[in-house]
Amino acid sequence: MGDKSTLIDARRKNWFWDYNDIFGSELTPNAKLVRLYLAKCADNNTRQAWPSLSNIAENCGISRTTAKKVINELVEAGWLIKKTRKEDGVYTSNLYYLPDPDEIAKNKSKANGQKRGRADNDLPCNEMAGVGQNPTHGRVNTDPGVGRETTRNNTHIVTIPNEQDYIKDRVTIDSLRSSIVTRG
């Protein structure tokens, strides 16, 4: 028991992490790539990164214009918080903060509430007569003009009710073919 062991950190030093939720998000592939690149650049404790647009574009294999669009997509989706920085009146690289999925969900809830500005049941259409007053409860509405058939395309799809009917039809077709061949 007098033997002392030393704990050595054998983990690789050249790695980064981000949340798995990024892969289940509705972001474009370029947005996911840029988010992962920013995670690579970010400080693991503060989750802040500050690479230039040129570095983002070059390292992700996209143009600067695409990098700008993708960053805006990430900001709008809540996956990135961007702070523009200036030093002595001159723009420097932006500061990017990578929020975790819980923060993203909270920010989306707040943003949706601010965009609406009122509760859903306060919307003006709820006060209009005749709007939403006659629910169909899953039934087809038979009122004239509602659900009317439109012009069809030239595609004709035939459904075969069951396999036995198909076999009977096939036997009939085959027997007709053989009778045509024998007559000819």
Secondary structure, DSSP 8 states (H G I E B T S, - for coil): ----------S-SS-----THHHHS---HHHHHHHHHHHHHS-TTT-EE---HHHHHHHHT--HHHHHHHHHHHHHHTS-EEE--EETTEE---EEE---HHHHHHHHHHHHHHHH-S-GGGSGGGGSTTSS-S--TT----STTSS------S------S-HHHHHHHHHHHHHHHHHHHHH-
